[in-house]
Amino acid sequence: MRWRVSFKKVAYTVLGLYFLVSCYTGYLLIKRRLTKEKLEFARIRNLADFQDDDHEWNPWGEAFENDDQPQKFEQPQFVLGRERPLGNMRGHQGGFPNLNRSQEFEVEIWGKAAIGLYLWEHILNGELETKLGGAWSYGFKRVGNLKLRFRTGPGVIPSKVPKTVENLILVLNGREPSKIDFAKLWLDHLPTFRQLRNVAVFLLGNEQCDNEWIKPYMEFMGGIVKFVYLVYDSPDIDDVNFYQWPLGVATYRDFPKVDSAHLPIEIHRKYSCNFLGTIYRNSSREKLVETLKEGQYQDMCYVRARYEWLPKESADSRDDYLRALAQSDMTLSPVGQNTECYRIYEAMSYGSIPVVEDAMTPGQCGASKSSANFPLRLLKQYKAPVIYVKNWSELAGLLKNERQLTQQQKAARRREIIRWYENFKSQMRDKFAWTVLERFFKVKR
């Protein structure tokens, strides 16, 4: 009897300790989430909060050529706490099939290009856990009946990934020859995974839409890749072998995922527009900068131009760029090497209306079997509320009209662009999930 009593006491003690540990673990998880939200709130507020002595603002962290004296930012008068969240902005009647929960499909996503982070964090709303000092970043996300596992980082190499993978999405960079050679190494290694049944590729394509190198790896030409999600207005887009994917934000420059619920929508923004970017000689960007340097526009727009492209930014220069977006009603987006620029999506993240130059760039981009509406096929297909211009001579009239808008009208426009962008990301998520379900697992809508 004594032994039985002692055993019960031990059992109750163990259960009590287990309960306490579980409660403490839950407390730590909730505390971490609340701390993260608080830091995000403070970060966005700081980005929208300019000091009067910001006359040294240099968003690129370097001296600029042929630049006039910088203008000075002023402190906006607002109380962030009065802003109300935008609420449910999805509005998309997509969703996933009503499948039995036992019908779950596991898919690995291996990110070897920065657009993988845009897919995982911005489109799928996935989180990442860093391991081995940053060599690996790992995440898990359930989307409908898909169980997605994401791996990225320099430690993700063919010899270290799971050999038993069955369903794989590989995120690759095909923008330039050296990146293509690296991508081919991964594709050539895939046959060594003996249990591999399904493969798809997310590809940051060439800015001139020259992506012929990927075709021999595709199923329709005897390869292993069933379909490709491809960035830019490629003529190969047919919604069978090639699907179009948005360029998104520059995650390789650590552009953050912006919590739209914390954006101060109603406040007055210091500038009507901004342009911070690289000037290519004999380009429309030169015309844009010349227009904005005219006296009547200097007080309306913040302009910083450089004459050499840099792939990396410092933490300070990145935050300064984010401030420009947060402080401008519009963000000017002239064409670069391609019409589609990171700047378009980055501006929408902060509720700054992109003013996009609607012009084709040299190369093979253009009409495809799925659509003759180009450039910026996706934005036009999903009716993005951006402003298109054919020539930057239209900017004068645009800025004149801008002066006539009330603060309430500008706030409503910001809210519209933020809602559209959140909805667009939801639609891209659903499109991605449905394509995988249909092409990998034969699930019908």
Long-range contacts (C-beta under 8 A, 24 or more apart in sequence): 37-259, 40-259, 40-262, 41-259, 41-262, 43-256, 44-258, 44-259, 44-262, 44-263, 44-264, 44-326, 45-80, 45-262, 45-264, 47-319, 47-322, 47-323, 47-326, 48-76, 48-80, 48-264, 48-267, 48-323, 48-326, 48-327, 49-75, 49-76, 50-74, 50-75, 50-76, 50-270, 50-323, 50-327, 51-75, 57-320, 57-323, 58-304, 58-317, 58-320, 59-276, 59-304, 59-317, 59-320, 59-321, 59-324, 60-276, 60-304, 60-306, 60-310, 60-313, 60-317, 61-313, 61-314, 61-316, 61-317, 62-306, 62-310, 64-304, 64-305, 64-306, 65-306, 65-307, 66-305, 66-307, 67-304, 67-305, 68-293, 70-304, 71-298, 71-299, 71-302, 73-270, 73-323, 73-327, 74-270, 76-267, 76-268, 76-269, 76-270, 76-327, 77-268, 78-264, 78-266, 78-267, 78-268, 80-264, 82-266, 83-262, 83-263, 83-264, 83-265, 83-266, 83-267, 85-261, 85-262, 86-260, 86-261, 86-263, 86-265, 86-415, 86-418, 86-419, 89-260, 89-418, 89-419, 89-422, 89-423, 90-422, 90-423, 90-426, 91-419, 91-423, 92-423, 92-426, 92-427, 92-430, 94-426, 94-427, 94-430, 95-144, 95-430, 96-143, 96-144, 96-145, 96-430, 96-433, 96-434, 96-437, 97-144, 97-145, 97-437, 97-443, 97-444, 97-445, 99-144, 99-145, 99-443, 101-145, 103-145, 104-145, 104-146, 104-147, 105-145, 105-146, 105-147, 105-167, 105-436, 105-437, 105-440, 105-441, 106-147, 106-149, 106-166, 106-167, 107-146, 107-147, 107-148, 107-149, 107-167, 107-168, 107-169, 107-436, 107-440, 108-149, 108-151, 108-161, 108-162, 108-165, 108-167, 108-168, 108-169, 109-148, 109-149, 109-150, 109-151, 109-168, 109-169, 109-171, 110-150, 110-151, 110-152, 110-156, 110-161, 110-168, 110-169, 110-170, 110-171, 111-150, 111-151, 111-152, 111-156, 111-171, 112-152, 112-156, 112-170, 112-171, 112-172, 112-173, 112-182, 112-183, 112-186, 113-171, 113-172, 113-173, 113-179, 113-202, 113-203, 113-204, 114-173, 114-204, 114-250, 114-251, 114-252, 115-171, 115-173, 115-202, 115-204, 115-231, 115-245, 115-247, 115-248, 115-251, 116-150, 116-152, 116-171, 116-202, 117-152, 117-251, 118-248, 118-249, 118-251, 119-171, 119-202, 119-432, 120-150, 120-152, 121-251, 121-257, 122-248, 122-249, 122-251, 122-257, 122-425, 123-248, 123-425, 123-428, 123-429, 123-432, 124-148, 124-429, 124-432, 125-429, 126-150, 128-152, 143-429, 143-433, 144-433, 144-437, 145-437, 145-443, 146-433, 146-436, 146-437, 158-185, 158-186, 158-189, 158-192, 163-193, 163-194, 163-195, 164-193, 164-195, 165-193, 165-195, 165-196, 166-195, 166-196, 166-197, 166-198, 167-197, 167-198, 167-440, 168-193, 168-196, 168-198, 168-199, 168-200, 169-199, 169-200, 169-201, 169-202, 169-436, 170-199, 170-200, 170-201, 170-202, 171-201, 171-202, 172-201, 172-202, 172-203, 172-204, 173-203, 173-204, 174-203, 174-204, 174-205, 174-206, 174-211, 174-213, 174-214, 175-204, 175-205, 175-206, 175-207, 176-206, 180-213, 183-214, 184-213, 187-217, 187-224, 187-225, 190-224, 191-224, 196-224, 198-226, 198-439, 198-440, 198-441, 199-224, 199-225, 199-226, 200-225, 200-226, 200-227, 200-228, 200-229, 200-435, 200-436, 200-439, 200-440, 201-225, 201-227, 201-228, 201-229, 202-228, 202-229, 202-245, 203-228, 203-229, 203-230, 203-231, 204-231, 204-247, 205-230, 205-231, 205-232, 205-234, 206-232, 206-363, 207-232, 207-337, 207-338, 207-361, 207-363, 208-337, 208-338, 208-361, 208-362, 208-363, 208-364, 208-365, 209-233, 209-234, 209-235, 209-236, 209-363, 209-364, 209-365, 209-366, 210-363, 210-364, 211-236, 226-439, 226-440, 227-435, 227-439, 229-432, 229-435, 231-340, 232-338, 232-340, 232-365, 233-339, 233-340, 233-365, 233-366, 233-368, 233-374, 233-375, 233-376, 233-377, 234-364, 234-365, 234-368, 235-364, 235-365, 235-366, 235-367, 235-368, 236-368, 237-368, 237-369, 237-370, 237-371, 237-377, 238-368, 238-369, 238-370, 239-369, 239-370, 243-431, 243-435, 244-370, 244-377, 244-378, 245-428, 246-340, 246-345, 246-378, 246-424, 246-428, 247-340, 247-341, 247-342, 247-344, 247-345, 248-342, 248-345, 249-342, 249-345, 249-346, 249-349, 250-342, 250-346, 252-311, 253-311, 253-312, 253-313, 253-318, 254-313, 254-315, 254-318, 255-318, 255-322, 255-342, 255-346, 255-349, 256-322, 258-349, 258-350, 260-349, 260-351, 260-418, 260-421, 260-422, 263-326, 263-350, 263-351, 263-414, 263-418, 265-351, 265-411, 265-414, 265-415, 265-418, 266-407, 266-411, 268-407, 269-326, 269-327, 269-328, 269-329, 269-410, 270-302, 270-327, 270-328, 271-300, 271-301, 271-302, 271-324, 271-327, 271-328, 271-329, 272-300, 272-301, 272-328, 272-329, 272-330, 272-399, 272-402, 272-403, 273-300, 273-301, 273-302, 273-328, 273-329, 273-330, 273-331, 273-332, 273-355, 273-399, 273-402, 274-301, 274-302, 274-303, 274-324, 274-325, 274-327, 274-328, 274-330, 274-331, 274-332, 274-352, 275-301, 275-302, 275-303, 275-304, 275-305, 275-331, 275-332, 275-334, 276-302, 276-303, 276-304, 276-305, 276-321, 276-324, 277-305, 277-306, 277-334, 277-336, 277-343, 278-305, 278-306, 278-307, 278-308, 278-309, 278-336, 279-305, 279-306, 279-307, 280-336, 281-307, 283-334, 283-335, 284-334, 284-335, 284-357, 284-359, 284-391, 284-392, 285-334, 285-335, 285-336, 287-391, 287-392, 287-393, 288-332, 288-334, 288-392, 288-395, 291-392, 291-393, 291-395, 291-396, 292-332, 292-395, 297-396, 297-399, 300-399, 300-402, 301-328, 301-332, 301-399, 302-327, 302-328, 322-350, 325-349, 325-350, 325-352, 326-350, 326-352, 328-352, 329-353, 329-402, 329-410, 329-413, 329-414, 330-354, 330-355, 330-387, 330-402, 331-355, 332-395, 333-357, 334-392, 335-359, 335-361, 336-361, 337-361, 338-363, 338-365, 339-365, 339-375, 339-376, 340-375, 340-376, 344-379, 344-386, 345-421, 348-384, 348-386, 348-417, 348-418, 348-420, 348-421, 349-421, 351-414, 351-415, 351-417, 351-418, 352-414, 352-417, 353-385, 353-386, 353-387, 353-413, 353-414, 353-417, 354-386, 354-387, 355-386, 355-387, 355-388, 355-389, 355-395, 355-398, 356-386, 356-387, 356-388, 356-389, 357-388, 357-389, 357-390, 357-392, 358-388, 358-389, 358-390, 359-390, 382-420, 382-424, 382-427, 383-420, 384-420, 384-424, 385-413, 385-416, 385-417, 385-420, 386-417
